[in-house]
């Protein structure tokens, strides 16, 4: 697969642009219990893994990291997958956001711009199953590397079928009785 180059600022504008047209807000208000208001996070919050705060009455806000894909993979490739970042900065050995348990995020929201389809996943559960299955999934599914800011650094993602991610979450957190 060819390496694509993206500027950080372009990616930031694309993810925050959803908040402007109401897509992000409508998804989160309809799907986070008790949600009353959605607010775009500051750049300093974004660096900690938060693109939006979802405010609820009398409880702390829910933090959401938004991942936007221009093309819905079902239409583009016939695959229903989610991009999970293995390496954030390959050159420095910096683990991707999906593997980073220190990330201050409650949910990841993927939105596919061309269809409006979306997926909302609890981050701690996703992080746990990706740490558990990373080697298997990297060996089994499509992996892509992209450069950023004119090739100054590279990140790497694996495209895992959405059903596989949910199945792994169910197996890990389904509460199997020990007997």
C-alpha positions in Angstrom: 0.0 0.0 0.0 1.3 3.5 -0.8 2.2 5.8 2.0 -0.1 8.9 2.1 1.0 12.2 3.6 -1.3 14.2 5.9 -0.6 17.4 7.8 -1.6 17.3 11.4 -3.6 20.5 11.0 -5.6 19.1 8.1 -6.6 16.1 10.1 -7.6 18.3 13.1 -9.7 20.5 10.9 -11.5 17.5 9.4 -12.4 16.0 12.8 -13.5 19.3 14.3 -15.4 20.3 11.2 -18.0 17.6 12.0 -18.8 19.5 15.2 -19.6 22.6 13.2 -22.1 20.9 10.9 -23.9 19.2 13.8 -23.1 15.5 12.8 -20.9 14.9 15.9 -23.3 16.6 18.2 -26.4 14.8 17.0 -24.7 11.4 17.2 -23.4 12.0 20.8 -26.6 13.6 22.1 -28.7 10.6 20.8 -26.3 7.9 22.1 -24.8 9.0 25.4 -27.4 8.5 28.1 -28.3 11.8 29.8 -26.3 13.9 27.3 -27.4 17.5 27.3 -24.6 19.4 25.6 -21.6 18.7 23.4 -18.6 21.0 23.4 -15.6 20.9 21.2 -12.4 20.3 23.1 -9.4 22.6 23.1 -6.1 21.7 21.3 -4.5 20.9 24.7 -7.3 18.4 25.3 -6.9 16.9 21.9 -3.3 16.0 22.7 -4.6 14.0 25.6 -7.1 12.1 23.4 -10.3 14.3 23.6 -11.9 16.0 20.7 -15.3 16.6 22.4 -16.9 16.7 25.9 -20.4 15.4 26.4 -22.0 17.1 29.3 -24.6 15.3 31.4 -26.5 16.6 34.4 -24.7 16.2 37.8 -21.9 13.9 36.6 -18.5 14.5 35.0 -18.4 14.9 31.3 -17.8 12.0 28.9 -14.7 12.5 26.7 -14.8 11.4 23.1 -12.0 11.1 20.5 -13.3 11.5 17.0 -11.8 9.5 14.1 -13.0 10.7 10.7 -12.6 8.7 7.5 -13.4 10.4 4.2 -14.6 7.2 2.6 -16.8 4.5 4.1 -14.8 1.3 3.8 -18.0 -0.7 3.0 -18.6 1.4 -0.2 -14.9 1.9 -1.0 -13.5 -1.6 -0.4 -16.4 -3.9 0.6 -15.0 -4.1 4.1 -16.6 -3.0 7.4 -13.4 -2.1 9.3 -12.1 0.3 11.8 -8.6 1.8 11.7 -6.7 1.0 14.8 -3.4 2.8 15.3 -0.5 0.5 16.0 2.2 3.2 15.9 1.7 6.9 16.4 5.3 7.8 15.5 7.1 4.8 14.0 10.5 6.5 14.1 10.3 7.0 17.9 8.6 3.7 18.7 5.6 5.7 20.1 2.6 3.4 20.5 -0.6 4.3 18.7 -3.6 5.8 20.4 -5.5 2.5 20.4 -2.8 0.9 22.6 -2.2 3.8 24.9 -3.9 3.1 28.3 -2.9 6.5 29.5 -5.2 8.2 27.0 -7.8 10.3 28.7 -10.8 9.1 26.6 -14.1 7.4 27.4 -15.3 6.7 23.8 -13.9 6.6 20.3 -16.4 7.8 17.6 -15.6 6.8 14.0 -17.6 8.8 11.4 -17.5 8.0 7.7 -18.0 11.3 5.9 -19.4 10.1 2.6 -22.2 8.0 4.1 -22.6 9.5 7.6 -22.3 6.0 9.1 -20.7 5.9 12.5 -19.4 3.6 15.3 -19.1 4.5 19.0 -16.8 2.2 21.1 -15.9 2.4 24.8 -12.1 3.2 24.7 -11.0 1.2 27.8 -12.5 -1.9 26.3 -11.1 -1.3 22.9 -7.6 -0.6 24.3 -7.7 -3.8 26.3 -8.7 -6.1 23.4 -6.3 -4.4 21.0 -3.4 -4.9 23.4 -4.5 -8.5 23.6 -4.9 -9.1 19.8 -2.5 -6.7 18.2 0.0 -9.2 16.9 -2.8 -11.5 15.6 -4.7 -8.6 13.9 -1.5 -7.0 12.3 -0.7 -10.4 10.9 -4.2 -11.1 9.6 -5.6 -7.7 8.3 -4.5 -4.9 6.1 -1.9 -2.6 7.5 -1.2 0.9 6.2 1.5 3.5 6.9 1.0 7.2 6.4 3.5 10.0 6.6 2.7 13.3 8.1 4.0 16.8 7.7 6.0 16.1 4.6 7.4 12.8 5.7 8.8 14.1 9.0 7.1 11.1 10.8 5.0 8.1 10.0 2.1 6.4 11.7 0.7 2.9 11.1 -2.8 1.5 11.4 -4.4 -1.9 11.0 -7.9 -2.2 9.6 -9.8 -4.7 11.7 -13.4 -5.8 10.8 -15.8 -4.1 13.1 -17.5 -7.4 14.0 -14.1 -8.8 15.1 -13.6 -5.9 17.4 -17.0 -6.3 19.0 -16.6 -10.1 19.3 -13.2 -9.6 21.0 -14.8 -7.1 23.4 -17.7 -9.6 24.1 -15.3 -12.5 24.7 -13.0 -10.5 27.0 -15.7 -8.7 29.0 -18.6 -11.2 28.8 -18.1 -12.3 32.3 -17.3 -16.0 31.7 -17.8 -17.9 35.0 -14.9 -19.8 36.3 -15.7 -23.2 37.5 
